[in-house]
Amino acid sequence: MPPRWIHKHYTFRIVVTVTPDDMEIPSGIQDKLVPERVVDGLPTMYCFETCPFCFKVKALLGSRGIEYSKVEVDPTFKTQMKWSQWGKVPIFVDVDGTQVTDSNYILHYIDSNDSNSFPRMGDDLDQDRWMEFSNEKLGKSIVAVIYTSYWTSVQALDYVTKVDNFSFGSRLINKWLGGFIMRMVGKSRAKMFDLPPRDNLQFQLDLMSTGIEGDFFGDDEPNGADYANFGILRSMQGLNGFDIVENHKIVSGWYGRMQKHSGV
Ligand SMILES: N[C@@H](CCC(=O)N[C@@H](CS)C(=O)NCC(=O)O)C(=O)O
């Protein structure tokens, strides 16, 4: 028979582990409305300034001319989104309080409520495959390149020192500790690929360009795969390794077209 305090300890652990408040919510549209998270009566995006997944959504909103509010979340403690059980950015909250999580789902949600111009998930396997590619390959590849040393990581996080709603302490921690954390993330992403980070990004861009048919993945008009992959690459503009995108013979032209189309 274990001593009584051990029994108490385990009881506590079990309660903490299974409580519904601690469980991550699924991707997509959530049942529970959160109207109190809408800012200024506009669709609201919770994001990090340089987050690749957030840029996907910014690109779509920009291309449709949809006005929205942006809440900048501090990347180390994520203080501004503790209310959500999703735990990652972007989170999109529509004007009626509908919470949508996970960037590809957010793209579909916004398009389906706007002009419904690209196919929904499951209706176009190529589009689905390239949207998946944006998360599973491209997103991870750019992280390995941007955060390739402590110095490039700190440079990438320098923007936090200019965010108005962060305190002085939060700016310092987010830049210097955040730089260290992101360097570790960069290392772990690099291990996922056989090639060194820059060669791997070049390889992924070569692969991706096989999906660009005509001007866009969606041929004449951008589809979900265009917003998804453009958003990922747009997040590295001005950061370490962006020259690989600028110098790619197919991707650079497509990137320019997407930038013009989205205004982002
Ligand atoms: N599958 C998600 C990935 C989002 C994601 O990983 N976001 C990163 C920022 S770039 C994040 O919030 N990381 C914080 C964390 O995982 O704790 C999406 O596409 O939205």
PDBQT file of the ligand as one rigid body, heavy atoms in Angstrom, charges set to zero:
ROOT
HETATM    1  N1  LIG A 301      -0.345  23.746 -38.698  1.00  0.00    +0.000 N 
HETATM    2  C1  LIG A 301      -0.339  25.057 -38.107  1.00  0.00    +0.000 C 
HETATM    3  C2  LIG A 301       1.071  25.416 -37.676  1.00  0.00    +0.000 C 
HETATM    4  C3  LIG A 301       1.113  26.739 -36.948  1.00  0.00    +0.000 C 
HETATM    5  C4  LIG A 301       2.437  26.953 -36.211  1.00  0.00    +0.000 C 
HETATM    6  O1  LIG A 301       3.241  26.025 -36.023  1.00  0.00    +0.000 OA
HETATM    7  N2  LIG A 301       2.649  28.180 -35.771  1.00  0.00    +0.000 N 
HETATM    8  C5  LIG A 301       3.832  28.489 -35.006  1.00  0.00    +0.000 C 
HETATM    9  C6  LIG A 301       4.332  29.886 -35.340  1.00  0.00    +0.000 C 
HETATM   10  S1  LIG A 301       5.051  30.005 -36.904  1.00  0.00    +0.000 SA
HETATM   11  C7  LIG A 301       3.470  28.539 -33.536  1.00  0.00    +0.000 C 
HETATM   12  O2  LIG A 301       2.444  29.055 -33.164  1.00  0.00    +0.000 OA
HETATM   13  N3  LIG A 301       4.345  28.003 -32.705  1.00  0.00    +0.000 N 
HETATM   14  C8  LIG A 301       4.179  28.086 -31.290  1.00  0.00    +0.000 C 
HETATM   15  C9  LIG A 301       4.087  26.749 -30.668  1.00  0.00    +0.000 C 
HETATM   16  O3  LIG A 301       3.961  25.735 -31.386  1.00  0.00    +0.000 OA
HETATM   17  O4  LIG A 301       4.122  26.717 -29.450  1.00  0.00    +0.000 OA
HETATM   18  C10 LIG A 301      -0.876  26.048 -39.125  1.00  0.00    +0.000 C 
HETATM   19  O5  LIG A 301      -0.733  25.775 -40.324  1.00  0.00    +0.000 OA
HETATM   20  O6  LIG A 301      -1.485  27.058 -38.730  1.00  0.00    +0.000 OA
ENDROOT
TORSDOF 0
